[in-house]
Amino acid sequence: MKQPWEYATVEWIWSESKLRCTRPGTPEWGGQGSYVELVNLLSGLGREGWEVCACSGAGNWLFWTLKRPLT
């Protein structure tokens, strides 16, 4: 049987220091952030069991897709 997953996203517009995080079952979060805030956000998501499964980027924009087992 395949493992069921749930997914989340993190978006960073680095030239504007804008972060956005979308997770299932929680309100979308957005705020200001540069490298330190991005690392703290990703580390916090890792502590919740999320892991990066894809990353896309163009220009000043990075977008991560994260997954964790659905419980």
C-alpha angles and dihedrals in degrees: 000000000000119000112252112229137196121209138215134182136218121195125191125186095190099188089058096035090234122153129186129182126188121188131169115264096013133086115265111263124213132173149133119292147148130188097310094049092045092052091047091050094049091045091052091050089049090054087055090055099261120139129188112252099170141011130193130184143178130170108324096347133094125181126189129193114205131189140192134177113278109241 
